[in-house]
Amino acid sequence: MNLSTLARLGAVFLGLSAAGAAFAETYEVKMLNRGALGPMVYEPEFVKLKPGDKLKFLASSSGHDAVSIEGMLPVGAMPFKGKINEEIEVTFTEAGIYGIKCLPHYAMGMVMLVQVGDAPLSALAIPAAAPERAQKRFQEIAARAAR
């Protein structure tokens, strides 16, 4: 291949990469003291994304954050930790099931699930060290999402 052919191929690749990013969606998640499903919740509690999509966590009630849960991230996924009372936007690039918690309210079961790509919900692995209420809520979220 000559130099101009390589340059054209590079331009096509960059164009396709930019086109993929252009189709990425951003979804909003509210962090709430009380929601439709009770106290200390994310709304929605479950989101299905395509790789490259983003979640924007909104500080809709005070005292909450969004933190990835160790042991509930796909291989290669970057952990994240928002600050209390601040919005955070996270891009999900790796396919799989993600667990997210509100650090101050984890023991109260303030968690959510994110499914990226075609990862089956049956791949959900809740850490044994997760608080009992969080484990229960994860199971409830997965059951509702499977319907």
N, C-alpha and C positions, 0 to 999 in steps of 0.2 A: 504494500500500500504506500502511496505517496503521501506527502505532508498535507495536501489539500483534502484528500479523502479522509485522513485521520481527523482533520479539523472539522469536516462536515459531520462525521460520526459523533465527535464530541459534542457538537452543537445539538444534534438530534437527541443524544442522551440527556443533556442538560434540559432540553425542552420537555422531554418526557418526565424527568424528575420534577420539574416545576409544575407540570400538569397534574401529577399525582398530589403534590402539596396543595394545589388549588382546589382539589376535590375533598380535602380534609374538612371535617365538620368540627365545630366547637359546641359542646352541650353544657348547660348550666346545672349545677347541683346546689340546692339550698342546704345550709347547715342550720338546723332548727332545734329550739328547746322543746317544741311540741309540733307534731304534724298529724296527718291523717291516720297514721299507724301508731300514734302514741308519743311518749316523751323521748327526747334525745335521739333525733333521727336525721338522716340525710334524705332529701327528696329530690329526685327519685332515689330509692335504695338499691336499685339495680339498673345498670346501663350496659347495652351491647354496642360496641364500637368496632370500627374498621381500624386496622393499623394506621397510625398517623393522625387519628382523630384526637381531640383535646377535651378535657373536662375543666370547666371553670367553677371552682368551689366558691360560693357566695357566702359572705358573712351575714346571713339573714337574721340571726339571733346572736347575741354576744356570748363569748366564752367557748367558742368552738374552733377547731382546726381540722385539717385533713392530712393524715400521715399514712404512708404505705406500711403494711404489716410484714415484718420479717417472716419468711417462710411461706408467704402468700403472694409471691411475685414470680412470673415466668422467668426462665433462664435468660439472662442478658438484659432484663428490665432494670432500669435505674430506680433505686428507692427515692422517695421524696418526703419532705416534712414541711408543712405549712406552719405559719405562726398563728397563735390565737388571735381571733378578731380580724384576721387579714385574709383577703381573697388570694387564691393561688390558682394558676392555670398549669395543667400538666398534660403533656403529649404522651400518648400511649403508643409505642412503636412495636412492642413485642406481643405476639399472639399468646393468649393464655388467660387465666383467671387471676384477678388482682383482688386482694382484700385491703380495705381502707378503714381506718379508725379515727375517731376523735380521741386524742390522747387523754384529755381530762375526763372523758365520759366513756372510756372503753369498758370499764367494769360495769357500767350501766347498759351496755349493749349497743352503743352508738357506733355502728359499722355499716359498710355497704360493700357490694360486689360489683366488679367491672369485668365483663367478658369481652375480650378483644379477639376478633377473627372468629374462626370456627371451633375454637376450643370448647369441648363439651363441658357442661356444668358438672358432669360426673367426675371431672378432674379436680373438683374442689377438694382441697386438703386443709382442714381447719387445724391449726396448731393445738396440741394438747394443752399447752400453757395458756391459751386464750381464756379469759374469764368466762364463767359459766353462762352468763347472760349474753355475751358476745357469741359464744358457740351456738346457743339456741337461736339467736337472731339470724346468724349466717344460715342455719338450716332452714329457717322460715323463709328467708329471702330466696334461697335456691329453690325451695318448693314452689313458691309463687312464680318465680321466673320460668320454671319448667312447664308451667301450664300453657 
